[in-house]
């Protein structure tokens, strides 16, 4: 594709010039995750021209797409072939559209609209949706990628098969790096067939009982794919999604009980959960930030301020709290065997005023700095996006 080659050549020259005079660049695909990370610094480097699906082999369960390819376009192609990205990457965007009300009723608030999520941004952010605990994360499906490093060198890691790694798996290293190591130009992903059967069950349980049930079910041979617990109309509700063979899903529905939701209502709920369009994700007040806690699935209910939303069979917990409470929040996360992230800072605050991610331990921080120095010696890519000092 001559147009694609020209677009890539222009970006390479832009990076080469930036590296020569240490001009910071801010990589952006659709801009749907601009809220995520420590800060946004540098001149905008848009990857929108690097779009298009370059290779797709449904029988081989592999697809390769340019970084600027809209995520919706890729998912539509896969769905037409009865395939999917099992980790359900979220489609984030600006906080200006009212989400649908909960299945049990209620008033919605300002949610997230799709601002044009792209394949490159999906990998760079490393965020996964409701099924992550059951099927794995974004990085588990990255087979290979092209990367433009800080020396304006175009590198290729991995390939289009699973057994292609000799030494360090550098392609998966880019998942979650937030573009601080280089600009992703193309990605090869493993895809999977859509499940033959799916069902969503609804249970009315408080948080403690819901966690107990999830822990109990986790030890049983059930096709458990996703879970979400939250308060709706002051009542605790646990949504449980089953996926797998028809016989397995139907048997699980009979043994677990609960209220089985209509497919359309269930699909709407899980999409809203994935994209943070549920009423829970509307900021309760201007000074509140959205916190994400990653903890052990077996961790008990945590004494945290305000309502919570639990996913990943208890392993991911969301709640709203002022950034000033970060010390208490991080201490609670550490005690539960995990860490805390200020996922969305209050709009009224400078996004870089509070640490968004847990501080790194010295040994891990040294590795981060060494990787940054190797891939981006002039420090031009997404400066301060992951951590304020690099």
Secondary structure, 3 states (H helix, E strand, C coil): CHHHHHHHHHHHHHHHHHHHHCCCEEEECCCCCCCCCCCCCCEEEECCCCCCEEEEEHHHCEEEEECCCEHHHHHHHHHHCCEECCCCCCCCCCCCEECCCCCCCCCCCEECCCCCCEHHHHHHHCCCCCCHHHHCCHHHHEEEEEEECCCCCEEEEECCCCCCCCCCCHHHHCCCCCCCCCEEEEEEEECEECCCEEEEEEEECCHHHHHHHHHHHHCCCCCEEEEEEEEECCEEEEEEEEEECHHHHHHHHHHHCCEECCHHHHHHHHHHHHCCCCHHHCCCCCCCEEEEEECCCCCCCCCCCCCEEEEHHHCEEEEEECHHHHHHHHHHHHHCCCEEEEEECCCCCCCCCCCCCCCCCHHHHHHHHHHHHHHCCCCCECCCCCCCCC
